[in-house]
């Protein structure tokens, strides 16, 4: 099984909490639905059918660096320096959207993911990079 590497363009979006309507129904916010749909399409382009077995997931959530950064800081970030992005959204909510978008695309169910590495960093562009590969036995 070959590793899957996919890039999702655009600012990383976190999974929104389910909302309750005034009539008592529960629904997923439209922004979350659109973000999942976009992520699913990008993942599907790199992985035509779901992977099997235990999987490792590595995700980098890349946020465009601020315009106030100096030229040396921007150049350093472009050349491999990855400063942490400490702002919102939360890392676990960002990861939840990717794991849910991968259901039926990267894997049959996200319960197959047995190992996760995830980071939030500044970058030249807003993107999310997803790497999925077979998990190795310990």
C-alpha positions in Angstrom: 0.0 0.0 0.0 1.4 3.3 -1.0 1.3 6.4 1.2 -1.3 9.1 0.4 -0.1 12.7 0.4 -2.8 15.3 -0.2 -2.9 19.1 0.0 -6.1 21.0 0.7 -5.8 24.6 -0.4 -7.3 27.4 1.7 -7.3 28.4 5.3 -7.7 25.4 7.6 -11.2 25.2 9.1 -12.2 23.5 12.4 -15.1 21.1 12.8 -18.0 23.2 14.2 -20.1 21.9 17.0 -23.6 20.6 16.1 -26.2 23.2 16.6 -29.8 22.9 17.9 -32.5 24.7 15.9 -35.4 26.5 17.7 -37.6 23.6 16.8 -35.4 21.0 18.5 -33.6 19.6 15.5 -29.8 19.1 15.5 -27.8 20.3 12.5 -24.2 20.7 11.3 -23.2 24.3 10.6 -23.1 25.2 6.8 -19.4 26.3 7.1 -18.4 22.9 8.5 -20.4 21.1 5.7 -18.6 23.1 3.0 -15.2 22.7 4.6 -15.7 18.9 4.8 -17.0 18.7 1.2 -13.9 20.7 0.0 -11.5 18.5 2.0 -13.2 15.3 0.9 -12.9 16.3 -2.8 -9.1 17.1 -2.4 -8.5 13.8 -0.6 -10.5 11.8 -3.1 -8.3 13.2 -5.9 -5.3 11.5 -4.3 -6.9 8.3 -3.0 -9.5 6.7 -5.3 -10.5 4.0 -2.8 -10.2 3.7 1.0 -7.0 2.2 2.5 -7.2 -0.9 4.7 -5.6 -1.9 8.0 -4.2 0.3 10.8 -3.1 3.7 9.6 -0.8 6.5 10.7 -1.9 10.1 10.0 0.3 13.2 9.8 -1.3 16.6 9.2 0.2 20.0 8.9 -2.2 22.9 9.3 -0.5 25.8 7.6 -1.6 29.4 8.3 -0.4 32.3 6.2 2.1 34.4 8.1 1.0 38.0 9.1 1.9 40.9 6.8 3.6 42.6 9.8 6.4 40.0 9.7 9.7 41.4 8.5 11.3 40.3 5.3 13.9 38.1 7.0 11.1 36.3 9.0 9.1 35.7 5.8 12.2 34.4 4.0 13.1 32.1 6.9 9.6 30.7 7.0 9.8 30.1 3.2 13.1 28.3 3.6 12.0 25.7 6.2 11.6 27.5 9.5 8.2 26.5 10.8 7.1 28.8 13.7 4.2 27.6 15.7 0.7 29.1 15.0 -0.8 29.5 18.5 -4.1 31.1 17.6 -7.5 29.7 17.1 -8.8 27.3 15.9 -7.9 24.5 18.3 -5.7 21.7 16.9 -8.1 18.9 18.0 -11.1 20.6 16.1 -9.0 21.0 13.0 -8.0 17.4 13.1 -11.6 16.2 13.7 -12.7 17.8 10.4 -9.9 16.0 8.5 -10.6 12.7 10.1 -14.4 13.0 9.4 -13.7 14.1 5.8 -11.5 11.0 5.3 -14.3 8.6 6.2 -15.1 6.5 3.2 -12.3 8.3 1.2 -9.0 7.6 2.9 -10.3 4.9 5.2 -13.5 3.1 5.8 -13.8 4.6 9.3 -11.5 6.9 11.2 -11.2 4.2 13.9 -8.5 2.8 11.6 -6.2 5.7 12.5 -4.0 4.4 15.3 -1.3 7.0 15.3 -1.5 10.8 14.8 1.0 13.6 14.4 -0.5 17.1 13.9 1.0 20.6 13.9 -0.2 24.2 13.4 2.5 26.4 11.8 2.9 29.6 9.9 3.6 29.3 6.2 3.6 31.2 2.9 0.1 30.0 2.1 -3.0 28.8 3.8 -3.1 25.0 3.2 -3.5 21.7 5.0 -1.2 18.8 4.1 -2.4 15.3 4.9 -0.1 12.2 4.9 -1.6 8.7 5.5 0.5 5.6 5.5 0.4 2.1 7.0 1.0 2.0 10.7 4.1 0.0 11.8 3.9 -2.5 14.6 5.7 -1.5 17.7 
